[in-house]
């Protein structure tokens, strides 16, 4: 049942405004490009989950790419 509900929300039943997607993309890009931002990822180990930093350029690249994708979706729909 949970799969059906989530597929309905993600599929054609869930529509959002293009303005919202563009604004969310701009916010994600600005957040990723802020100076002094530190990005972390969680690695599973034998002693539990460890939070390790990743290079700043990689985190900035992911946020900029995600923001650009959201802006593209907002402008193309």
PASEBA-1860 file (N, C-alpha, C; in nm, 3 decimals):
! residues 77
1> XXXXXXXX> 0.082/-0.119/0.000/0.000/0.000/0.000/0.087/0.126/0.000 ~ 0.195/0.122/0.077/0.283/0.239/0.086/0.346/0.269/-0.051 ~ 0.380/0.164/-0.127/0.439/0.182/-0.258/0.341/0.249/-0.354 ~ 0.216/0.212/-0.347/0.114/0.270/-0.434/0.096/0.418/-0.404 ~ 0.091/0.453/-0.276/0.073/0.593/-0.237/0.193/0.676/-0.279 ~ 0.315/0.623/-0.259/0.434/0.699/-0.296/0.445/0.714/-0.448 ~ 0.405/0.612/-0.523/0.411/0.625/-0.669/0.307/0.723/-0.720 ~ 0.194/0.735/-0.652/0.095/0.835/-0.691/0.145/0.976/-0.663
9> XXXXXXXX> 0.218/0.995/-0.553/0.270/1.127/-0.521/0.382/1.169/-0.616 ~ 0.463/1.072/-0.659/0.576/1.104/-0.745/0.534/1.111/-0.890 ~ 0.435/1.034/-0.930/0.394/1.026/-1.070/0.323/1.150/-1.117 ~ 0.232/1.131/-1.210/0.163/1.243/-1.273/0.063/1.310/-1.180 ~ 0.030/1.249/-1.069/-0.066/1.309/-0.977/-0.009/1.425/-0.899 ~ 0.123/1.433/-0.886/0.186/1.540/-0.808/0.237/1.646/-0.903 ~ 0.174/1.761/-0.902/0.216/1.872/-0.989/0.260/1.988/-0.900 ~ 0.367/2.051/-0.936/0.413/2.169/-0.864/0.435/2.282/-0.962
17> XXXXXXXX> 0.430/2.400/-0.914/0.446/2.518/-0.998/0.590/2.530/-1.044 ~ 0.609/2.582/-1.165/0.744/2.604/-1.217/0.819/2.707/-1.136 ~ 0.748/2.805/-1.084/0.811/2.908/-1.002/0.870/2.847/-0.876 ~ 0.799/2.752/-0.816/0.847/2.687/-0.694/0.975/2.608/-0.723 ~ 0.978/2.537/-0.835/1.097/2.459/-0.870/1.216/2.550/-0.898 ~ 1.193/2.660/-0.967/1.303/2.753/-0.996/1.354/2.815/-0.866 ~ 1.264/2.854/-0.777/1.305/2.913/-0.650/1.382/2.812/-0.565 ~ 1.337/2.688/-0.563/1.406/2.583/-0.488/1.543/2.555/-0.549
25> XXXXXXXX> 1.554/2.558/-0.680/1.682/2.540/-0.746/1.780/2.651/-0.715 ~ 1.730/2.775/-0.714/1.816/2.890/-0.680/1.862/2.878/-0.535 ~ 1.771/2.840/-0.445/1.807/2.826/-0.304/1.912/2.716/-0.284 ~ 1.896/2.603/-0.353/1.994/2.495/-0.341/2.130/2.537/-0.395 ~ 2.131/2.609/-0.505/2.257/2.654/-0.563/2.327/2.755/-0.472 ~ 2.252/2.851/-0.420/2.310/2.951/-0.331/2.363/2.886/-0.203 ~ 2.286/2.791/-0.147/2.331/2.722/-0.026/2.459/2.645/-0.052 ~ 2.470/2.581/-0.167/2.589/2.503/-0.199/2.712/2.589/-0.224
33> XXXXXXXX> 2.692/2.712/-0.270/2.805/2.798/-0.303/2.844/2.893/-0.191 ~ 2.781/2.884/-0.076/2.817/2.970/0.037/2.960/2.942/0.081 ~ 3.037/3.044/0.110/3.175/3.021/0.154/3.179/2.960/0.294 ~ 3.273/2.873/0.314/3.290/2.812/0.445/3.197/2.694/0.471 ~ 3.125/2.648/0.370/3.034/2.535/0.389/3.115/2.406/0.400 ~ 3.075/2.320/0.490/3.138/2.190/0.507/3.036/2.082/0.473 ~ 3.075/1.987/0.392/2.987/1.881/0.347/3.035/1.749/0.406 ~ 2.941/1.669/0.454/2.974/1.542/0.518/2.892/1.430/0.456
41> XXXXXXXX> 2.944/1.309/0.467/2.871/1.190/0.428/2.888/1.086/0.537 ~ 2.799/0.991/0.542/2.801/0.887/0.645/2.852/0.756/0.584 ~ 2.956/0.701/0.644/3.014/0.575/0.599/2.984/0.466/0.702 ~ 2.928/0.353/0.659/2.909/0.243/0.753/3.041/0.171/0.777 ~ 3.073/0.147/0.903/3.194/0.074/0.941/3.156/-0.037/1.037 ~ 3.256/-0.111/1.083/3.230/-0.217/1.180/3.190/-0.160/1.316 ~ 3.229/-0.037/1.345/3.201/0.025/1.473/3.078/0.116/1.469 ~ 3.002/0.111/1.363/2.885/0.197/1.347/2.901/0.289/1.228
49> XXXXXXXX> 2.821/0.390/1.225/2.825/0.485/1.114/2.916/0.602/1.152 ~ 3.009/0.633/1.061/3.105/0.741/1.084/3.074/0.855/0.988 ~ 3.072/0.977/1.040/3.048/1.095/0.958/3.183/1.153/0.917 ~ 3.214/1.149/0.786/3.342/1.198/0.737/3.320/1.313/0.640 ~ 3.409/1.411/0.642/3.396/1.522/0.547/3.433/1.480/0.405 ~ 3.369/1.541/0.308/3.405/1.521/0.168/3.464/1.652/0.117 ~ 3.536/1.650/0.007/3.596/1.774/-0.044/3.489/1.880/-0.075 ~ 3.523/2.004/-0.050/3.428/2.113/-0.070/3.382/2.124/-0.215
57> XXXXXXXX> 3.473/2.102/-0.309/3.435/2.115/-0.449/3.331/2.011/-0.488 ~ 3.338/1.892/-0.427/3.241/1.787/-0.458/3.102/1.823/-0.405 ~ 3.096/1.872/-0.282/2.968/1.913/-0.227/2.907/2.029/-0.303 ~ 2.990/2.125/-0.341/2.941/2.239/-0.418/2.890/2.195/-0.555 ~ 2.962/2.100/-0.616/2.921/2.048/-0.745/2.785/1.979/-0.738 ~ 2.762/1.899/-0.633/2.634/1.829/-0.618/2.520/1.928/-0.597 ~ 2.541/2.030/-0.513/2.435/2.127/-0.489/2.408/2.211/-0.615 ~ 2.512/2.250/-0.686/2.493/2.329/-0.808/2.423/2.246/-0.916
65> XXXXXXXX> 2.460/2.119/-0.928/2.396/2.033/-1.027/2.249/2.009/-0.991 ~ 2.221/1.985/-0.864/2.082/1.967/-0.822/1.999/2.092/-0.842 ~ 2.057/2.208/-0.812/1.987/2.334/-0.833/1.961/2.360/-0.981 ~ 2.059/2.330/-1.065/2.042/2.348/-1.209/1.933/2.255/-1.264 ~ 1.930/2.133/-1.212/1.827/2.038/-1.255/1.687/2.085/-1.215 ~ 1.674/2.135/-1.093/1.544/2.187/-1.049/1.502/2.308/-1.132 ~ 1.597/2.395/-1.161/1.564/2.512/-1.244/1.524/2.470/-1.386 ~ 1.592/2.371/-1.440/1.558/2.322/-1.573/1.417/2.264/-1.575
73> XXXXX> 1.385/2.181/-1.473/1.250/2.124/-1.466/1.145/2.234/-1.451 ~ 1.175/2.336/-1.371/1.080/2.445/-1.352/1.057/2.525/-1.479 ~ 1.159/2.544/-1.558/1.145/2.622/-1.681/1.090/2.541/-1.798 ~ 1.112/2.411/-1.798/1.069/2.328/-1.911/0.926/2.277/-1.897 ~ 0.870/2.281/-1.778/0.733/2.229/-1.763/0.634/2.339/-1.767
END
